[in-house]
């Protein structure tokens, strides 16, 4: 089961598109549902459930959903006669289990945002429900669907570097992404969301076990929350950035610069491998008033892209500022209720003798993943994020081979597209490529790593 084929991406013309409901219309939910807007001949979103009215209304407008099929919660959906071919479930981490069980009970295939659940018992409950129903439960391990990681898998399966001996995968979370999502944001507190190793790194753990192709047998882990604490707050810093911080000009986490002005996303684009966009970003950074004067850049006068698009539905200048003055994202990063580690390293041993190290940290200048896999016949090195590169060096000859990699600006938009393409295939009778049975392994690794870190111990896996 670990050696499932790399997904193939193709467009299937369909006169009768399949239908799906969307439960959870936040950033991830809207991203997955957007597939139907791009491919209306394949998929239609026929119902939406979300507690925030602005989100419901937006999705309803985009997908022409009738009012009686817009709901505040999955419970409301459960009490109706709505049935579709599939369900997209992208609620908060702690709210995945019940709506998934409901959708399976109603006879719908499910594509579920990761992590699928916060305990192994709940993961097993979902898997059992899917098996009993005969329906597919796909977990959104979208990195498998990217060209970069698909190519890595192809190289490993070809035997080009021989048997995998050891692997090092680093998830380099940018400083501003860390502050946004895992300090200020919905995943800042592990007690109300899920531990960082599960919330962020189950992608990476899934890739590791997929690449090694063997059963993990032991896990150890170490890490801490080091920087984002009150002791590190600048002198005179208030609780909120909008309250007049004396250090605003020098703080890389200042909220107005981050969200309204998009400074750190522009910096990220300026340092990416996409030359034309990098040039535009550099010009906007050097000449802040430029965006308002050039037609092609006018939409960036006030930053409305990620991460700003996640903090409010009102992306006008006043709307963004109101969100910063009253919401989560205007808080000083040193005075939040966060407890997530900002760095963690996890060592995994497999039953074939291979080992892997996963390094996660939230202090990177550039968002991306770095990968090194040493095999018995060669070494693979790669970088993924804001561009990409992949190289193999053969031991016997010293020959280096560089692979051309297709990538998008910030990582896995193509993966989001790929998993929805596969989901449409599932709705038409094909097999899911990231089924819950296999996704369970990455979750078990995350649970074990969290236990090992807290207990300063080695966790054995059965």
C-alpha positions, -999 to +999 in steps of 0.1 A: +000+000+000+030+023+005+039+021-032+008+035-048+014+049-082+022+086-087-011+103-097-016+112-133-032+145-141-055+148-170-087+166-180-118+145-185-146+161-205-179+154-189-214+164-200-229+157-166-207+172-139-207+156-105-220+174-075-204+182-041-212+200-009-187+223+009-185+221+046-161+248+059-158+278+036-126+293+049-094+297+029-088+260+023-125+252+015-128+280-010-095+269-026-108+234-032-142+246-043-126+269-068-119+237-089-156+237-098-153+273-111-124+264-134-140+231-145-178+235-145-181+206-169-166+183-142-179+195-108-206+216-093-208+229-057-245+226-048-245+234-010-223+252+015-221+252+053-201+277+073-208+297+105-196+330+089-224+345+068-200+365+046-182+333+036-215+315+029-228+344+008-195+346-012-195+309-020-232+309-028-227+338-053-197+322-069-213+288-074-250+298-078-261+279-048-298+284-040-306+300-005-321+268+009-288+250+004-267+275+024-263+265+061-246+277+092-232+243+102-228+207+092-256+198+117-280+218+095-269+199+065-274+166+084-310+175+091-318+182+054-324+159+025-293+173+006-274+145-011-245+150-035-219+127-051-192+140-028-184+163+001-154+187+006-148+190+043-125+219+054-136+228+088-112+236+117-090+206+127-110+197+158-143+196+137-134+170+111-148+138+125-186+144+128-192+161+094-172+133+077-192+106+094-224+125+084-213+127+047-204+091+045-237+081+061-255+102+035-236+082+008-211+108-003-174+103-011-153+126+010-122+147+004-110+158+039-086+186+048-056+174+068-052+164+096-081+140+094-085+138+132-067+148+164-065+113+179-056+079+165-089+065+178-109+091+158-087+085+127-096+048+130-133+056+134-132+075+101-114+048+083-138+021+096-168+042+086-154+047+051-147+010+047-182+000+059-198+024+035-178+013+005-170+050-001-137+068-006-122+090+021-093+110+006-071+131+029-057+163+015-020+154+015-017+177-015+021+177-018+019+142-034+001+159-063+028+184-071+052+179-099+083+182-076+074+155-051+058+132-078+091+134-096+110+125-064+088+094-060+094+084-096+132+087-092+132+066-060+109+039-076+132+038-107+161+027-085+183+055-097+198+061-063+194+025-051+179+017-017+170+047+005+194+047+034+187+080+051+166+111+044+166+147+057+135+168+050+134+204+063+102+224+064+114+259+065+084+280+076+089+317+069+090+340+099+059+358+087+039+326+079+048+313+114+036+344+130+004+345+110-008+310+113+009+295+143+012+324+167-016+348+160-039+325+139-062+296+142-034+271+148-015+292+174-027+272+204-023+234+203-051+229+228-077+245+205-063+232+172-036+205+170+001+203+178+024+218+152+038+184+142+003+174+132-012+207+120+018+216+098+040+186+094+017+157+086+023+167+050+060+160+055+055+129+075+033+116+047+060+123+022+087+106+043+068+073+047+058+074+010+094+078-001+109+052+022+082+026+015+087+008+047+070+005+081+081+031+107+091+014+140+103+041+163+101+079+167+120+104+189+116+142+188+128+174+204+117+210+201+105+241+219+087+274+217+117+298+220+110+331+204+073+341+205+070+347+242+064+378+263+100+378+275+111+387+239+086+416+234+103+448+224+105+476+250+072+495+252+053+471+229+015+473+234-009+443+232-019+453+197+002+466+168-025+492+161-022+507+195+009+527+186+040+505+191+072+525+195+091+497+177+068+494+147+093+507+122+118+479+131+096+450+139+092+424+111+059+412+126+042+446+126+006+439+116-002+468+093+029+463+072+022+425+071-015+426+062-025+460+048+008+467+029+017+431+022+054+439+028+066+404+037+048+387+009+063+412-015+097+404+000+090+367-005+081+373-042+111+396-047+133+367-036+116+340-056+127+323-088+099+340-108+119+368-124+091+390-138+070+389-106+102+394-085+110+425-104+074+439-099+077+431-062+110+449-059+096+480-076+066+481-052+089+477-022+112+505-034+084+528-046+054+521-024+031+545-043+038+528-076+010+502-073-016+529-074-003+544-106+003+514-128-028+495-141-013+461-138-003+467-102-032+487-090-049+457-073-019+456-050-022+492-037-039+476-006-027+440-002-057+416-007-039+383-013-029+357+013-025+361+042-047+391+043-075+372+025-078+349+056-083+376+082-115+393+069-140+391+042-139+429+038-107+434+019-110+472+016-085+494+034-110+502+062-121+466+064-085+453+069-077+480+094-109+471+114-099+435+114-064+444+128-079+467+155-104+441+167-094+406+156-067+380+162-043+392+136-036+427+150-022+413+182+015+416+191+031+382+184+048+384+218+014+387+237-007+359+221-021+328+237+002+306+215+020+275+227+031+259+194+068+250+191+087+272+167+113+246+160+112+208+162+133+179+149+120+143+146+140+112+140+122+081+125+135+046+121+120+022+097+119-016+098+141-019+067+169+000+086+164+033+069+162+065+090+147+099+083+149+133+101+122+159+098+132+194+107+106+221+112+113+257+121+094+289+119+123+313+114+131+310+077+139+339+055+123+320+026+094+296+027+101+262+013+112+226+018+147+213+014+153+176+008+183+153+007+179+115+002+211+094+003+207+060-013+230+030-018+237+042-054+234+079-053+222+111-036+191+132-044+190+169-034+161+193-039+144+226-030+107+232-032+090+266-027+090+299-046+106+279-075+123+245-073+152+224-082+161+188-081+194+171-087+207+135-085+244+125-083+254+089-090+281+075-068+298+053-093+304+079-120+300+112-101+275+122-128+250+149-119+216+150-134+193+180-130+156+176-134+133+203-147+107+211-122+073+227-127+062+248-097+040+277-087+050+308-068+042+296-033+043+258-032+013+237-037-015+254-057-009+227-083-013+201-055-047+216-046-058+214-082-044+178-084-063+164-054-095+179-067-089+164-101-084+131-085-115+136-064-136+141-096-120+108-108-132+092-076-167+105-081-166+088-115-156+054-102-118+057-100-095+051-070-084+078-046-047+085-045-044+096-009-068+074+009-073+075+047-058+041+053-024+053+041-028+088+056-031+071+090+006+064+090+016+100+088-009+108+117+005+080+138+040+094+132+028+129+143+011+115+174+043+096+183+065+126+177+043+148+199+044+121+227+082+117+223+088+154+225+067+159+256+080+129+274+116+131+262+115+095+252+116+071+222+081+059+211+079+024+196+053+018+169+035-015+166 
